[in-house]
């Protein structure tokens, strides 16, 4: 019996010729990741094991991005704990504020994840790296502690769902719309315990940035991981990074899938997810009149340079609506610089938007953009749960960067084509 | 092991943000997290839950973040277990790693209301709703998971095994 992409990568890392869904394996990790919310618990747990060293100082990345730059004394203490731990154990990939970025954009951009890798991270959106044809999944702090000590993680081999993407997306449709559409179709537990493996001739129309956005949100359908096949687009991205040695993995022709779904991307219009679940989707034309108080462009989902370009294209020469606060969060220092070089930062600031240093702050209601009671935001982030961006009686709508930017001008949810 | 207590019933897709809102994640102190457990779905829970009580919920309990603070806050709140129709993947993993027992028992969930007294026999896979006089069977949790729970979580389990070997 042939294997899926996920099964192949898991088998290789478990030192086995083959694996099958349901099997419990112990797998070697190529990279283990923690942030300032999850690392403190992992560090305490790691110390409690009495371990004297980490398994490999080159294969651990610690990124303070959630409450950093530190929003208060407690978060400063959390980040200090990471900093001290990194120094004590010689962690190679410790990224200090000013040299950091949002973990899931930073690590692939630095080339710390390459095709065929197995990555675990104490952050649910670790599934992002599947865009590079790697197996990556979110775990908790205890799993991170165990992996930092042993270099291994126990995993149950998931069944895979094959998702065939066809057609060319229209002008304002992006990767975000593909994944929101899918989550709307299958629900927030539609891929529970499963791998989402993408395929189809539509892949030719999906740039790397869009693939990252899609796999980033695999967890919002409950999936263990999302994964794209290796192709020319993956190769171009991977070969431009420092760690350019990797092994290409391909799914077997007779691989077994639990289910097959298809999405005709040419038939999609931009999609908006309504509160309070990512599955509450509507096509943009069916949104109606939804005024917004805040617009957020950024996050690990849509804070890449391509996303900022797209939002800037819409907002250029226009003004943010009087009643709206627009916040832009580039995902890394490099993207920040690039936005400066290309004049995007000036476009946003001239339009009346705020431009921030990289942080996850607003996405999870941490800092830098908290909503008051009754307020409503549209964001390019990945979750719109109750209280996600602040007050439990506030609301978050999810959309692509172009729709978010158009909404900032309109003062209500709308698309670029509605702009005068 | 037999667990028993009152039920606190919630719906489908109870996410980690409502179990422990992000605004409290600048702390990892279990007692502090317990004070805010379930706050954005039920502000009364943390003040009224009694040791041994159960959280009972619909499908996909614990969806969202990988924050281990979620099972930590539930355990520290005094709850003995979570019973749900199904669990989100990372929460399932974290709960066992923390030593918080959780059970998938869809039929039992439908027949439980907040305040019902229930008991769970972990080894036999029997849930009794004592208030309503009904009994349900569910797949007992795997032996490995039971050992994790008995040891108080993954790290204690590893330490105990090291001592034994």
Interface residues (C-beta under 8 A of the other chain):
Chain A: X37 X38 X40 X41 X44 X45 X48 X49 X66 X67 X71 X72 X74 X75 X78 X121 X122 X123 X124 X126 X138 X139 X140 X141 X142 X143 X145 X146 X188 X189 X192 X193 X219 X222 X224 X277 X364 X365 X366 X383 X385 X386 X387 X388 X392
Chain B: X13 X15 X17 X18 X21 X22 X23 X25 X26 X27 X28 X39 X40 X41 X59 X60 X63 X64 X65 X66 X67 X68 X69 X71 X72 X86 X88 X89 X90 X93 X94 X97 X98 X153 X154 X155 X158 X159
